Amino acid sequence: MNFLDSPLFKTLFEDDVPRVILEANVPDYTIVIYNEAYKQATYTTEIDIKGKTVWEAFPKDELNKKTEILEQKLAQACLENKSSIISSFRYDLKKNEKNQTEATLWQLEIEPISESGEKVNYLLLKTINISEHANNEIKIGNYIEREQVLNNQLAQTHEELAASNEELQVNLEDLLTTNEALNQSRAELQLLNSDLESRISQRTKDVESSRHLLQNIVSTANIAMTLLKGEDLIIELPNPKMLQIWQRELIDVDGKKIIDVFPELKEQQFPTLLADVFRTGKRIAMPEVPVDISYPNGELKLIYVDFSYDPIFDKDGKVEYILASVHDITQQVENFKQLEESKSELQATTEELAASNEELSATNEELAATNEELQETQESLFIRNHELSETEESLKLALASGNLGIYSIEPGTGNFEISLKAREFYGLPLEGKVSWKDIIDTVVPKYLPIIEEARIKALATHKPFDVQYPIIQGSTKAIKWMRVVGKSIPATTLKPARFLGVIIDITEEIEHRLAIEESEARFRSMAEATDVFIAEGDATSNATYFNGSWVNATGRSMKDLLEFGWTDLIHPEDKDRYINIYLSAFEKKNPFTSEFRLLNKKGEYIWLLANGTPRFHTDGTFIGYISTAVDISELKKDELRKNDFIGMVSHELKTPLTAISGFVQVLQSRAKKNDDNYALLALNRAYNQVKKMTTMINGFLNVSRLESGKLLIEKSNSQLDELLKELIDESDIVQFSHEIVLSIKEPIAVFADRDKIGSVISNLLSNAVKYSAANTRIDVTCEVIPGNKALVTVKDKGIGIDPEDIEKLFDRYYRVGKHHTVSGFGIGLYLSAEIVERHNGKIGVKSQAGEGSAFYFEIPVGN
């Protein structure tokens, strides 16, 4: 019983309440320790009963069968581990060495003490001699009984007077006789009143005795009580529970005004209530009252109490004391938020004797009720402790099933507990005792300071700790990684300070992380060694990485690239286009490709081909882009040289073609004059071939001009509907195999390059003729659509286009693979798309293989 040596135990045990501790060795109950008050109460001040059994120290009276209740209650407390109270029983003790005994009544509280949490080891007994209190109650009962007799006599006298009055009314002749009888009754009544006054005087003395008894009750009561003397409210006899609520020692409050001890009460309702009790002599009780209490350290704390102010009168009938009773219900209000029903105030009787009896009776009833409430609270706490134990067991099962280990260590005592799963983690025996040293011995030595630092910090701050470290398993010698998460638990009255924590085997997680780090390092090495420009951005579009190629090309450090970016180095003609492509792809989380010119550290522009790929977590969450770019400057230069060559060749070919066209036209004219039909037919075919050749060469020239930046768009006001009519009329002159039908609802004015838009329409008409069977219809429509745009559609009933070809149809030099028998170089649609785009328009196709195609483009309307 180490707690017997505790200073706190000695302070609490050595008070004015008789207490004794018995060993729970049924049925002997050896006396372990008792206080001075117990000696006084049991007449053992001159003898030492320590080490004796209860029955040796206080022999039983075999004739008094009521002593058996003591044996039963002691055995019940040991068996059930529950507190109990014997409110009143008789057990006679030897009063002196002459073996004189006296009849004694006792009140006994039995509190079992368990060191392990299950078996009861000791019993704490609080013993109170209530013989004098019981005798006083008997006397008071006798007084009340005598008073009831007098009241009955008075009632009988009243009945007699009533009978006399009735007789007076019935018979006037008996008036004198009745008056004499009445006078005689009055005399008897005066005698009765005189006797009653003497008894009241005696009763007042009894009340004074009761007041002293009340003072004794206050000091040992199970609720907080104190006496407040006079209108200055001088504190007297505050019991231990009241001092506990006040958080003060007896010397700090005894004999002082309550307002001096608690100045904050001046602003509250209590001084006014106390003054009302002194003024009216009536009891005041209020339930669940909030009170601000100032503790000695300056802290102002709000508590909730049930309190009552009971007046105690002196022999002259004036209020001399106020008995303040306080029940701290702060914990109940905070935990259960249950409002207790207010107890109705007791009505004081008009007569002082009746008032005193009622007040004393009410006080006794409140004490009994308080004891019952405390008993119920204690039983409730026991039930909750049992539920807590079950919850703890469930938690252990959950931790075991979740592949988690748990441990508990008491730094002060060195006691260490560890679960079976944790033993498996550390490779320790599954049975037998395991110490903290066994755990430490498995830790890789260089991590021991980290563990110690975390332990010291947790002890100092009382905050949770989380530490990871490798171990060498005791059984397999394999290296494993452990993660320990726990918290330092401060010491309580029942348990010392300790660490509680959870142990998790994170070996797979660490190995996976190391593999990722190795992979990332390998990626970084590859990225830094390549000539490809590699960059990485996060989900918010902020750059997080640039490889060495970016640093070498731009002349900016990694820090500057991350902080200031690089888009300011893009050529002004390419910047907006690139940013629009990137932002559009970023919004949809799609891949993107773009070409642009970048200013390098030499002050020269280089061409880059960039490809951006979105990155996603395994759960589908977008985490950013990784982009690669390659230097295509040489490729661009080669392409420029090629375009220059194509332009030069095309220009040189146009000169002989123009001459040939002129000669053919002259020959056509002569053939018509000579009616040479064969020559005219041959010349017409030759002229058509010359026109096709001219169109092809013009296409190559336009491609060359487009890619060299020399293709000019010269916009002017024109009528789109008139342009369509002209082009369809020209087409009807050249071809006779298809019917072209134009549908226009209204005139449409546009601001566009008439020749370039005309070449787009001619190209769409030419393709419709080439890729559809002869004698089929081609529908051309022109209309204004929402967005203030003109929509032109050319629809044929030709061979159609496969879905895989539609996406690439407007790429340069692209031709559908299975239709190479149709003449062309794949530049017509490419040029058309570029021309429409430079008019801020859009071009597209809707087609299904075998069912024809509908090519369309839209451009803004208006002047």
C-alpha positions in Angstrom: 0.0 0.0 0.0 2.3 2.7 -1.2 -0.5 5.2 -1.0 -0.4 5.1 2.8 2.9 7.0 2.6 1.5 9.6 0.3 1.4 13.2 1.9 -1.9 13.8 0.1 -3.4 10.6 1.6 -2.2 11.6 5.1 -3.7 15.1 4.7 -7.1 13.7 3.6 -7.1 10.8 6.1 -6.1 12.8 9.2 -9.2 15.0 9.5 -12.0 15.3 12.1 -14.0 12.5 10.7 -13.3 9.0 12.3 -11.8 6.8 9.6 -10.2 3.3 9.6 -8.8 1.1 6.9 -9.3 -2.7 7.1 -7.7 -5.4 5.2 -10.3 -7.2 3.0 -9.5 -10.7 4.6 -13.0 -12.1 5.1 -14.1 -12.7 7.8 -11.4 -11.4 10.1 -10.8 -7.8 8.6 -7.5 -6.9 10.1 -7.1 -3.2 11.2 -4.4 -1.6 9.0 -4.5 2.1 10.0 -6.9 4.6 11.8 -6.9 8.3 12.6 -7.1 10.2 15.8 -10.8 11.0 15.5 -11.4 7.2 15.2 -9.6 6.6 18.5 -11.7 9.3 20.3 -14.9 7.9 18.8 -14.2 4.2 19.8 -12.5 4.9 23.2 -9.2 3.4 22.1 -6.9 6.4 22.8 -5.0 4.4 25.4 -4.6 1.1 23.5 -3.1 0.1 20.1 -5.6 -1.9 18.0 -3.5 -1.8 14.8 -2.9 -5.4 13.4 -5.9 -6.8 15.3 -9.0 -8.0 13.7 -12.2 -6.0 14.1 -13.7 -8.6 16.4 -10.6 -8.8 18.6 -10.6 -5.0 19.0 -14.3 -4.7 19.4 -15.9 -7.9 20.7 -19.4 -8.6 19.5 -22.4 -8.7 21.8 -23.8 -12.1 21.0 -27.2 -11.1 22.5 -27.4 -8.1 20.1 -28.4 -9.8 16.7 -28.3 -6.3 15.0 -24.5 -6.5 14.9 -24.8 -9.1 12.2 -25.6 -6.3 9.7 -22.0 -5.1 10.1 -20.6 -8.5 9.1 -23.0 -8.7 6.1 -22.1 -5.3 4.8 -18.3 -5.8 5.1 -18.6 -9.2 3.2 -20.8 -7.6 0.6 -18.4 -4.8 -0.1 -15.5 -7.3 -0.6 -17.5 -9.6 -2.8 -19.2 -7.0 -5.1 -16.6 -4.2 -4.9 -19.4 -1.6 -4.2 -19.7 1.2 -1.7 -22.4 0.9 0.9 -23.8 2.9 3.9 -25.3 1.6 7.2 -27.4 4.5 8.2 -27.9 3.4 11.8 -27.1 0.3 13.8 -26.3 -0.5 17.4 -22.9 -1.7 18.4 -21.9 -1.4 22.1 -18.3 -0.6 23.0 -16.3 -0.8 26.2 -16.0 2.7 27.5 -13.1 2.3 30.0 -10.9 -0.2 31.7 -13.7 -1.3 34.0 -15.3 -2.9 30.9 -18.3 -0.6 31.3 -20.3 -0.4 28.1 -23.0 1.9 26.9 -25.6 1.6 24.2 -24.2 3.3 21.1 -25.7 4.0 17.7 -23.4 4.3 14.7 -23.5 5.5 11.0 -21.0 3.7 8.8 -19.8 4.3 5.2 -17.8 1.4 3.6 -15.7 2.2 0.5 -13.8 -0.8 -1.1 -10.3 -0.1 -2.4 -8.9 -2.1 -5.3 -5.3 -1.8 -6.4 -5.6 -4.0 -9.5 -9.0 -2.7 -10.6 -10.8 -6.0 -9.9 -10.1 -7.7 -6.5 -10.9 -5.6 -3.4 -7.7 -5.3 -1.2 -8.9 -2.9 1.5 -12.0 -1.3 3.0 -12.1 2.4 4.0 -14.6 2.9 6.9 -16.0 6.3 7.9 -17.5 5.9 11.4 -19.8 8.4 13.0 -21.3 8.1 16.5 -24.9 9.2 16.1 -26.1 8.3 19.6 -26.5 11.8 20.8 -28.2 12.9 17.5 -30.6 10.0 17.8 -31.3 10.8 21.5 -32.0 14.4 20.5 -34.4 13.2 17.8 -36.2 11.1 20.4 -36.5 14.0 22.8 -37.7 16.2 20.0 -40.3 13.6 19.1 -41.4 13.4 22.7 -41.8 17.2 22.8 -43.8 17.1 19.6 -46.0 14.4 21.0 -46.6 16.4 24.1 -47.4 19.4 22.0 -49.9 17.4 20.0 -51.6 16.4 23.2 -51.9 20.0 24.2 -53.2 20.9 20.8 -55.8 18.1 21.1 -56.8 19.5 24.5 -57.2 23.0 23.0 -59.3 21.6 20.2 -61.5 19.8 22.7 -61.9 23.0 24.7 -63.0 24.8 21.5 -65.6 22.1 20.9 -66.9 22.6 24.4 -67.1 26.3 23.8 -69.1 25.7 20.7 -71.4 23.4 22.5 -71.9 26.0 25.2 -72.8 28.6 22.6 -75.4 26.2 21.2 -76.8 25.6 24.6 -76.9 29.4 25.1 -79.0 29.8 22.0 -81.3 26.9 23.0 -81.9 27.9 26.6 -81.4 31.5 27.8 -82.1 30.4 31.3 -78.8 28.5 31.5 -76.9 31.6 30.5 -75.4 32.2 34.0 -74.4 28.5 34.3 -72.9 28.6 30.9 -70.9 31.8 31.6 -69.5 30.3 34.8 -68.5 27.2 32.8 -67.0 29.5 30.2 -65.0 31.4 32.8 -63.8 28.2 34.3 -62.7 27.0 30.8 -60.9 30.3 30.3 -59.1 29.8 33.5 -58.1 26.4 32.5 -57.0 27.7 29.1 -54.8 30.3 30.8 -53.2 27.6 32.8 -52.6 25.6 29.6 -51.1 28.7 28.0 -48.8 29.3 30.9 -47.7 25.6 30.7 -47.2 26.0 27.0 -45.0 29.1 27.5 -42.8 27.2 29.9 -42.5 24.4 27.4 -41.7 26.8 24.7 -38.9 28.2 26.8 -37.6 24.6 27.3 -38.0 24.1 23.6 -35.9 27.2 22.9 -33.1 25.7 24.9 -33.5 22.5 23.0 -33.2 24.4 19.8 -30.0 25.9 21.0 -28.7 22.5 21.6 -29.9 21.5 18.2 -27.9 24.4 16.8 -24.7 23.0 18.3 -25.7 19.7 16.9 -26.1 21.4 13.5 -22.6 22.8 13.7 -21.3 19.2 14.1 -23.4 18.0 11.2 -22.0 20.8 9.0 -18.4 19.8 9.6 -19.0 16.2 8.6 -21.7 16.6 6.0 -21.2 15.1 2.5 -22.2 18.4 0.8 -20.5 21.8 1.0 -21.6 23.8 4.1 -20.5 26.8 6.1 -22.0 29.1 8.7 -22.2 32.9 8.0 -22.5 34.9 11.2 -24.2 38.3 11.5 -25.1 40.7 8.8 -21.3 41.1 8.0 -21.4 37.4 6.9 -18.4 36.2 8.9 -17.3 32.8 7.7 -17.3 30.1 10.4 -16.9 26.3 10.3 -16.6 25.8 6.5 -16.5 22.1 5.9 -13.9 20.4 3.7 -16.2 20.2 0.7 -16.9 23.9 0.8 -13.1 24.6 1.0 -12.7 22.4 -2.0 -15.2 24.4 -4.0 -13.5 27.6 -2.9 -10.0 26.3 -3.6 -8.8 27.8 -0.3 -7.4 26.6 3.0 -9.3 27.0 6.3 -6.9 29.7 7.6 -7.5 31.8 4.5 -11.3 32.1 5.1 -12.2 31.3 8.8 -13.3 34.4 10.7 -13.3 36.7 7.6 -16.1 38.4 5.8 -17.2 36.5 2.7 -17.1 39.7 0.6 -13.4 40.2 1.6 -12.6 36.7 0.5 -14.7 36.8 -2.7 -14.9 40.5 -3.8 -16.5 39.3 -7.1 -19.7 38.5 -5.2 -20.5 42.2 -4.8 -21.6 42.3 -8.5 -23.7 39.1 -8.1 -27.1 38.3 -6.4 -25.8 36.5 -3.3 -25.2 39.4 -0.9 -28.8 40.6 -1.6 -30.2 37.1 -1.0 -28.3 36.7 2.3 -29.6 40.1 3.5 -33.1 39.0 2.7 -32.6 35.9 4.9 -31.5 38.0 7.8 -34.3 40.5 7.3 -37.2 38.0 6.8 -35.9 34.9 8.7 -37.0 32.8 5.7 -35.0 30.1 4.0 -33.8 30.7 0.4 -32.9 27.8 -1.9 -32.1 28.0 -5.6 -31.1 25.2 -8.0 -28.4 25.3 -10.8 -27.1 28.8 -10.2 -24.0 30.1 -12.1 -21.4 31.5 -9.8 -18.1 33.2 -10.7 -15.4 32.1 -8.2 -12.0 33.8 -8.1 -9.2 31.4 -7.3 -6.1 32.5 -5.4 -4.0 32.4 -8.7 -6.3 35.1 -10.2 -8.3 32.7 -12.4 -12.0 33.5 -12.5 -14.0 30.3 -13.0 -17.7 29.8 -13.6 -19.3 27.0 -11.7 -22.9 25.8 -11.2 -24.3 25.0 -7.8 -27.5 24.1 -6.0 -27.5 26.2 -2.8 -29.7 27.0 0.1 -29.5 29.7 2.8 -31.1 28.5 6.1 -31.5 30.9 9.0 -30.5 29.8 12.5 -32.1 31.8 15.3 -30.8 32.8 18.7 -32.8 32.4 21.9 -34.5 35.7 21.3 -35.8 34.6 18.0 -33.5 36.7 15.9 -31.4 35.3 13.0 -27.9 34.8 14.3 -26.4 32.5 11.7 -27.1 31.5 8.1 -26.3 27.9 7.2 -25.1 28.1 3.6 -25.4 24.7 1.8 -23.8 24.3 -1.6 -23.9 21.3 -3.9 -21.4 21.7 -6.8 -23.2 20.4 -9.9 -20.8 21.9 -12.5 -19.8 18.4 -13.8 -23.4 17.4 -14.1 -24.4 20.5 -16.0 -21.4 20.2 -18.4 -21.8 16.4 -19.0 -25.5 15.8 -19.0 -27.0 19.3 -19.4 -29.9 18.3 -17.3 -31.8 20.8 -15.4 -32.8 19.7 -11.9 -36.2 20.6 -10.8 -36.2 23.3 -8.3 -37.2 22.3 -4.9 -40.1 24.2 -3.5 -39.2 26.5 -0.7 -40.3 25.4 2.7 -42.9 27.7 4.2 -42.0 29.0 7.6 -44.7 28.7 10.1 -45.9 31.8 11.9 -45.0 30.4 15.3 -41.3 30.3 16.2 -41.5 26.8 17.6 -43.1 25.4 14.4 -40.6 27.3 12.2 -37.7 25.9 14.1 -39.0 22.3 13.8 -39.8 22.7 10.1 -36.3 24.2 9.4 -34.5 21.4 11.3 -36.7 18.7 9.6 -36.0 20.3 6.2 -32.3 20.3 6.9 -32.3 16.6 7.9 -34.4 15.7 4.8 -31.9 17.6 2.5 -29.0 15.8 4.1 -30.7 12.5 3.6 -31.6 13.4 0.0 -28.0 14.5 -0.6 -26.7 11.2 0.7 -29.1 9.3 -1.6 -28.0 11.4 -4.6 -24.3 10.8 -3.8 -25.0 7.1 -3.5 -26.8 7.1 -6.9 -23.9 9.2 -8.4 -21.4 6.7 -7.0 -23.3 3.8 -8.5 -23.6 5.6 -11.8 -19.8 6.1 -11.8 -19.2 2.5 -11.1 -21.4 1.5 -14.1 -19.6 4.0 -16.3 -16.2 2.6 -15.2 -17.5 -0.8 -16.2 -18.6 0.5 -19.6 -15.2 2.2 -20.0 -13.5 -1.1 -19.3 -15.6 -2.8 -22.0 -14.8 0.0 -24.4 -11.1 -0.4 -23.8 -11.3 -4.1 -24.5 -13.2 -3.4 -27.7 -10.5 -0.9 -28.7 -7.8 -3.5 -28.1 -9.6 -6.0 -30.4 -10.0 -3.3 -33.1 -6.3 -2.4 -32.9 -5.4 -6.1 -33.1 -7.6 -6.7 -36.2 -6.3 -3.5 -37.8 -2.6 -4.8 -37.8 -1.7 -2.2 -35.2 0.3 -2.7 -32.0 -0.2 -0.8 -28.8 2.1 -0.1 -25.8 2.1 1.6 -22.4 5.0 2.7 -20.4 5.3 4.5 -17.0 8.5 6.5 -17.0 8.5 6.8 -13.2 8.1 3.1 -12.4 9.5 1.6 -15.6 6.3 -0.6 -16.0 5.9 -1.5 -19.6 3.1 -3.3 -21.5 3.0 -4.2 -25.1 0.5 -6.0 -27.3 1.1 -9.3 -29.1 1.0 -7.6 -32.5 3.7 -5.1 -31.5 5.8 -8.1 -30.2 5.5 -9.6 -33.7 6.7 -6.3 -35.3 9.8 -6.2 -33.1 10.5 -9.9 -33.4 10.2 -10.4 -29.6 8.8 -13.5 -27.8 5.0 -13.6 -27.8 5.0 -14.8 -24.1 6.9 -13.6 -21.1 7.9 -10.2 -19.9 9.2 -7.6 -22.3 10.9 -4.5 -21.1 11.5 -1.1 -22.7 15.2 -2.0 -23.0 14.2 -5.0 -25.2 12.5 -2.5 -27.5 15.4 0.0 -27.5 17.9 -2.8 -28.3 16.2 -3.5 -31.6 16.5 0.2 -32.8 19.2 1.2 -35.2 21.6 3.1 -32.9 21.7 6.4 -34.8 17.9 6.8 -34.4 18.0 6.5 -30.5 18.6 10.3 -30.0 15.5 11.1 -32.2 13.3 8.8 -30.1 14.7 10.3 -26.9 14.1 13.9 -28.1 10.5 13.1 -29.1 9.9 11.5 -25.6 11.3 14.5 -23.7 9.3 16.9 -25.9 6.1 14.9 -25.3 6.6 14.9 -21.6 7.3 18.6 -21.5 4.4 19.7 -23.7 1.8 16.9 -23.2 1.3 17.0 -26.9 1.1 13.9 -29.2 4.3 12.7 -30.8 4.9 10.9 -34.1 8.3 9.3 -34.8 9.6 6.8 -37.4 12.7 4.7 -37.1 14.2 1.4 -38.4 14.8 -1.7 -36.2 16.5 -5.0 -36.6 14.0 -7.7 -35.7 15.1 -9.8 -32.8 14.0 -13.1 -34.4 14.7 -12.7 -38.1 17.4 -10.0 -38.0 15.5 -8.3 -40.9 15.4 -4.5 -41.0 11.9 -3.1 -40.5 10.6 0.4 -40.3 8.3 1.3 -37.4 6.1 4.3 -36.9 5.1 5.1 -33.3 2.3 7.6 -32.6 1.4 8.3 -29.0 0.7 10.8 -26.2 2.0 11.6 -22.8 -0.8 11.1 -20.2 -0.3 13.2 -17.0 -0.5 11.5 -13.6 -3.8 11.2 -11.8 -4.7 10.2 -8.2 -5.2 6.6 -9.4 -2.5 6.2 -12.0 1.0 7.6 -12.5 2.2 9.5 -15.6 2.6 7.3 -18.6 3.0 7.1 -22.4 0.2 5.5 -24.5 0.8 4.8 -28.2 0.1 2.9 -31.4 2.8 1.0 -33.3 2.5 0.6 -37.1 4.8 -1.5 -39.4 5.5 1.0 -42.3 8.2 -1.1 -43.9 6.3 -1.5 -47.2 5.5 2.2 -47.2 9.2 3.2 -46.7 10.4 0.8 -49.3 7.7 2.2 -51.7 8.8 5.7 -50.9 12.5 4.9 -51.4 11.6 3.3 -54.8 9.8 6.4 -55.8 12.7 8.6 -54.7 15.1 6.4 -56.7 12.8 6.6 -59.7 12.5 10.4 -59.4 16.3 10.7 -59.0 16.7 8.6 -62.2 14.2 10.7 -64.0 16.0 13.9 -62.9 19.3 12.5 -64.1 17.8 11.6 -67.5 16.1 15.0 -67.7 19.3 16.9 -67.0 21.3 14.8 -69.4 19.0 15.3 -72.4 18.9 18.1 -74.9 15.1 18.1 -74.7 13.5 21.0 -72.9 11.6 19.4 -69.9 9.4 21.4 -67.5 6.8 20.4 -64.9 3.8 22.3 -63.5 1.3 21.8 -60.7 -2.5 21.7 -60.6 -2.6 25.5 -60.3 -0.5 26.1 -63.4 2.6 27.1 -61.4 5.9 25.8 -62.7 7.7 23.4 -60.3 10.7 22.2 -62.4 12.9 23.2 -65.4 15.7 21.0 -66.6 19.2 22.2 -67.6 18.2 22.7 -71.2 15.9 25.5 -70.2 18.6 27.1 -68.0 21.2 26.8 -70.8 18.9 28.2 -73.5 17.4 31.1 -71.6 20.4 32.0 -69.5 18.2 32.2 -66.5 18.7 30.2 -63.3 16.3 27.6 -62.0 15.2 30.0 -59.3 14.5 32.9 -61.7 12.6 30.6 -64.1 10.4 29.3 -61.2 9.9 32.8 -59.8 9.5 35.0 -63.0 8.7 32.4 -65.7 9.8 32.5 -69.3 6.7 33.4 -71.4 8.2 36.9 -71.8 10.8 35.3 -74.1 8.3 34.1 -76.6 8.2 35.9 -79.9 5.4 38.6 -79.9 3.7 37.0 -82.9 3.6 33.6 -81.3 2.9 34.5 -77.6 -0.9 35.0 -77.6 -1.4 31.9 -79.8 0.7 29.7 -77.5 -0.9 30.9 -74.3 -4.4 30.4 -75.7 -3.5 26.9 -76.7 -2.1 26.1 -73.3 -4.9 27.7 -71.3 -7.6 25.9 -73.4 -5.8 22.6 -72.9 -5.3 23.3 -69.2 -9.0 24.0 -68.7 -10.0 20.7 -70.3 -7.0 18.8 -68.9 -6.1 17.7 -72.4 -2.7 17.2 -74.1 -1.5 20.0 -76.4 1.1 20.6 -79.1 2.4 24.0 -80.3 5.3 25.6 -82.2 6.7 28.9 -81.1 9.9 31.0 -81.2 11.9 31.6 -78.0 14.6 34.2 -77.4 17.7 32.5 -76.2 20.5 33.9 -74.1 22.4 35.0 -77.3 19.6 37.3 -78.3 18.5 34.9 -81.1 15.1 33.3 -81.6 15.0 29.6 -81.8 12.0 27.4 -82.9 10.6 25.0 -80.3 8.0 22.2 -80.8 6.3 21.8 -77.4 4.1 18.9 -76.3 2.2 19.0 -73.0 0.8 15.9 -71.2 -1.5 16.2 -68.2 -0.7 14.1 -65.1 -3.2 12.4 -62.9 -3.0 10.6 -59.5 -4.1 7.0 -59.4 -7.5 8.2 -58.1 -7.9 10.4 -61.2 -7.1 13.7 -59.4 -5.4 16.2 -61.8 -1.9 17.2 -60.5 -0.5 19.3 -63.4 1.4 19.1 -66.7 4.7 17.8 -67.8 5.9 19.3 -71.0 8.7 18.6 -73.4 10.0 20.8 -76.2 12.6 20.1 -78.9 14.6 22.6 -80.9 13.3 22.6 -84.5 15.2 25.6 -85.7 17.2 23.7 -88.3 14.0 21.9 -89.4 12.3 25.3 -89.8 15.2 26.6 -91.8 15.1 23.5 -94.1 11.4 24.0 -94.5 11.9 27.7 -95.3 14.4 26.8 -97.9 12.0 24.2 -99.3 9.2 26.7 -99.4 11.4 29.2 -101.2 12.4 26.5 -103.7 8.7 25.6 -104.3 7.8 29.3 -104.7 10.6 29.8 -107.1 9.8 26.7 -109.2 6.1 27.5 -109.1 6.8 31.1 -110.3 9.0 29.8 -113.1 6.3 27.3 -114.2 3.6 29.9 -114.3 5.4 31.8 -117.2 5.4 28.9 -119.7 1.9 27.9 -118.5 0.6 31.4 -119.3 2.1 31.2 -122.8 0.6 27.7 -123.3 -2.8 28.9 -122.1 -2.6 31.8 -124.6 -1.6 29.5 -127.5 -4.4 27.1 -126.7 -7.0 29.9 -126.6 -5.8 31.1 -130.0 -6.0 27.6 -131.4 -9.5 27.1 -129.9 -10.6 30.3 -131.7 -9.3 29.0 -135.1 -10.8 25.6 -134.6 -14.2 27.2 -134.0 -13.8 29.2 -137.2 -12.8 26.1 -139.2 -15.5 23.9 -137.6 -12.7 21.5 -136.6 -14.7 19.7 -133.9 -12.0 17.1 -133.1 -9.3 19.8 -132.7 -11.7 21.9 -130.6 -12.4 18.9 -128.3 -8.7 18.2 -127.9 -7.9 21.9 -127.2 -10.7 22.1 -124.6 -9.2 19.2 -122.8 -5.8 20.7 -123.0 -7.2 24.0 -121.7 -8.8 22.2 -118.7 -5.5 20.5 -117.9 -3.7 23.9 -118.1 -6.2 25.4 -115.6 -5.7 22.4 -113.3 -2.0 22.9 -113.5 -2.3 26.6 -112.9 -4.5 25.9 -109.8 -2.0 23.4 -108.4 0.9 25.8 -109.0 -1.1 28.7 -107.3 -1.7 26.3 -104.4 2.0 25.7 -104.0 2.7 29.4 -104.3 0.1 30.2 -101.6 1.5 27.5 -99.3 5.0 29.0 -99.7 3.7 32.5 -99.1 1.7 31.3 -96.1 4.6 29.6 -94.4 7.0 32.4 -95.2 4.5 35.0 -93.8 4.0 36.6 -97.3 0.3 35.5 -97.8 -1.5 38.7 -97.4 -5.2 39.0 -96.5 -6.7 42.1 -98.0 -10.1 42.6 -96.6 -12.9 44.7 -98.2 -16.6 45.0 -98.1 -18.3 42.4 -100.4 -21.4 40.4 -100.8 -21.0 36.7 -100.0 -24.2 35.7 -101.8 -23.0 37.3 -105.1 -19.6 35.7 -104.8 -21.2 32.2 -104.5 -23.4 32.8 -107.6 -20.4 33.9 -109.7 -18.3 30.9 -108.6 -21.2 28.4 -109.3 -21.8 29.9 -112.7 -18.1 29.6 -113.6 -18.1 26.0 -112.3 -21.1 25.2 -114.5 -19.1 26.4 -117.5 -16.1 24.1 -116.7 -18.0 21.0 -115.6 -21.2 19.4 -116.9 -21.3 16.2 -114.7 -23.0 17.6 -111.6 -26.0 19.7 -110.7 -25.0 22.5 -108.3 -28.0 24.0 -106.4 -27.6 27.2 -104.5 -29.9 28.2 -101.6 -29.6 31.7 -100.1 -32.4 33.2 -97.9 -31.1 36.8 -97.8 -28.2 39.0 -99.0 -25.1 38.6 -96.7 -22.4 41.3 -96.5 -19.0 40.4 -95.2 -15.7 42.2 -94.6 -13.2 39.7 -96.1 -10.6 39.1 -98.8 -12.9 38.3 -101.7 -10.3 36.4 -103.8 -9.1 34.3 -100.8 -12.7 33.4 -99.7 -13.4 32.7 -103.4 -10.5 30.2 -103.5 -11.9 28.4 -100.4 -15.4 28.1 -102.1 -13.8 26.9 -105.4 -11.8 24.3 -103.5 -14.9 22.9 -101.7 -16.8 22.8 -105.0 -14.0 21.1 -106.8 -13.6 18.4 -104.1 -17.4 17.8 -104.2 -17.2 17.2 -107.9 -14.1 15.0 -107.7 -15.3 12.8 -104.9 -19.0 12.2 -105.9 -20.4 10.2 -108.7 -21.5 11.9 -112.0 -25.0 13.1 -112.4 -25.4 13.6 -108.6 -26.5 16.8 -107.0 -24.4 19.2 -104.9 -26.2 21.5 -102.5 -24.7 24.9 -101.5 -26.4 26.9 -98.7 -25.5 30.3 -97.2 -27.2 31.7 -94.1 -26.7 33.8 -91.0 -26.4 31.9 -87.8 -26.4 33.0 -84.1 -23.2 34.8 -83.2 -23.5 37.2 -86.2 -21.7 34.8 -88.5 -22.2 33.6 -92.1 -22.3 29.8 -92.6 -21.5 28.4 -96.0 -22.1 24.6 -96.5 -21.2 22.4 -99.6 -23.0 19.1 -99.4 -22.4 16.2 -101.8 -23.6 12.6 -102.2 -20.2 11.2 -102.7 -18.0 8.5 -101.2 -17.8 10.1 -97.7 -14.9 10.1 -95.2 -13.9 7.6 -92.5 -13.8 9.0 -88.9 -10.0 8.4 -88.6 -9.3 10.6 -91.6 -11.5 13.5 -90.5 -9.2 14.7 -87.8 -6.2 15.0 -90.2 -8.2 16.2 -93.2 -7.0 19.8 -92.9 -3.3 19.0 -92.3 -0.8 20.0 -94.9 -0.2 17.5 -97.7 -2.6 15.0 -96.1 -4.7 12.8 -98.4 -7.0 10.0 -97.6 -5.0 6.8 -98.3 -7.6 4.8 -100.2 -8.4 7.6 -102.7 -5.0 8.3 -104.3 -6.4 7.7 -107.7 -8.0 11.2 -107.4 -5.6 13.9 -108.5 -4.3 16.4 -105.9 -1.5 17.1 -103.5 -3.4 17.6 -100.2 -2.8 21.4 -100.0 -6.3 22.7 -101.0 -8.1 22.1 -97.6 -4.9 23.1 -95.7 -4.9 26.5 -97.5 -8.6 26.9 -97.0 -8.4 26.2 -93.3 -5.6 28.8 -92.9 -7.5 31.4 -94.9 -10.7 30.9 -92.9 -8.7 31.0 -89.6 -7.1 34.4 -90.7 -10.7 35.7 -91.1 -11.4 34.7 -87.4 -13.6 31.9 -88.7 -13.9 28.1 -88.4 -13.9 25.3 -91.0 -15.1 21.7 -90.6 -16.8 18.7 -92.1 -19.6 16.3 -91.3 -19.3 13.0 -93.1 -20.1 9.3 -93.0 -18.4 6.8 -95.3 -20.7 5.9 -98.3 -23.2 8.6 -97.5 -21.5 11.8 -98.7 -19.9 14.8 -97.0 -20.9 18.3 -95.9 -18.0 20.8 -95.8 -18.7 24.1 -94.1 -17.0 27.3 -93.0 -18.2 30.3 -91.1 -16.9 33.9 -91.0 -18.1 37.0 -89.3 -20.7 39.1 -91.2 -20.9 42.9 -91.4 -18.9 45.8 -92.9 
